[in-house]
Amino acid sequence: MTSSGIFYHIDTKGIEQLIPGLLDKVHLNDLLKEADAKSQSPLFLAFYSFLVGLLFSVWMAFGALMIGYILGIWFRSLLTGPLKGYVHRIISQESTSILFTALILIYWGYHEQLLPLGIGLGMFVAFRILLILDKGSKKNTIPNKNDRILHFVLHWYALREGLSSSRIDEMQEKILHYYNSSASKKKQNHRS
């Protein structure tokens, strides 16, 4: 389990078996921080979209919430790497969400609009509860989305560092075997 409360089913020995030499080139803490941020970024982006939509109307806020979550999932897999991981870490920080929420709620309080203020405050509480439940539900024995995200981050860094994964080597061997066997079958069929 990481300091942010996310549980992964792989340990340092498993990482070394999966991608030998990666932990010599990239610190484990950096890998886990990026995986943690990617895991939580769709929820945070959906919440930020909701707050921005709330500036216009309550209905637009709920539409923005759905669109923000979908874009958050796409955004998570699109951005990988040190600088892009930094963007995920900023988006996924609790202090950023609290500051952003405070600014939007202060805006509605200043304009004495109690409905958006109440809905925004209610969504903030629901969002915090959802984050706690999302982190707590990861303590099962079956690998989950967080494990897939960590594997994605590990493989991306392995490719960046010029390292090879045991799974990628197996896939490459299978592809070459299939290619060679199908090419030899085509030659035999072509000769007859």
Secondary structure, 3 states (H helix, E strand, C coil): CCCCCCCCCCCHHHHHHHCCCHHHHCCHHHHHHHHHHHHHHHHHHHHHHHHHHHCCCHHHHHHHHHHHHHHHHHHHHHCCCHHHHHHHHHHCCHHHHHHHHHHHHHHHHHCCCHHHHHHHHHHHHHHHHHHHHHHHCCCCCCCCHHHHHHHHHHHHHHHHHCCCCHHHHHHHHHHHHHHHHHHHHHHHHHHC
